[in-house]
Amino acid sequence: MPSGLEWEITPDRELTVDNAASEALRTAYADVITPFEQALMPLRIDGAADLEPRAKVWKWEEHVLAGTFDLWLCNDPDRPHTWLVVSVGLWTEPQFLDQEPAARLGHFDFTPHHPLLFLPRPPGPATFTARVTGGAFPHKSSSRTKAADAIGVAHQWTANDPAVLAARVRRDLTTLLPHLPTER
């Protein structure tokens, strides 16, 4: 290193806030996320085990957050360079977005029926959903594909109990994708 350089180290505020918000989602929805991690992590292949499942906040307003939880499963056997991604969250019918806390976020760019996580967590009872779609290789700042032509597969399940939902998704995925390991 050349002499005379002065180093300045400062925290990355945006990354710090992003990580804290994501950790808050993960903590608030541990009862939903944990069964999926336990059921699906052993199935991951094609390098997906190197990609951390991620709770990611996409929209926030004062005291309200909305985001997703995504877990990369494997390469899509029918589309090269495309990952199959499992997203888990609340079932969001169009009218759900008019209820608290989602209503405070206004109209935002989430598709109805896409699994979403909200903080504060809406009062129960809740219907949970898991959706498997195809997407491009994940970047640090993205977990969902935006390109319309990127989807090669889409499957969705719903249930009121996250553990039942996770077991059903695991069973169906090992049937739909026989190249996944069934035991580990």
Summary of the structure (lengths in Angstrom):
residues: 184
radius of gyration: 17.9
end to end distance: 48.6
largest distance: 63.5
contacts: 517
relative contact order: 0.18
helix: 33%
strand: 26%
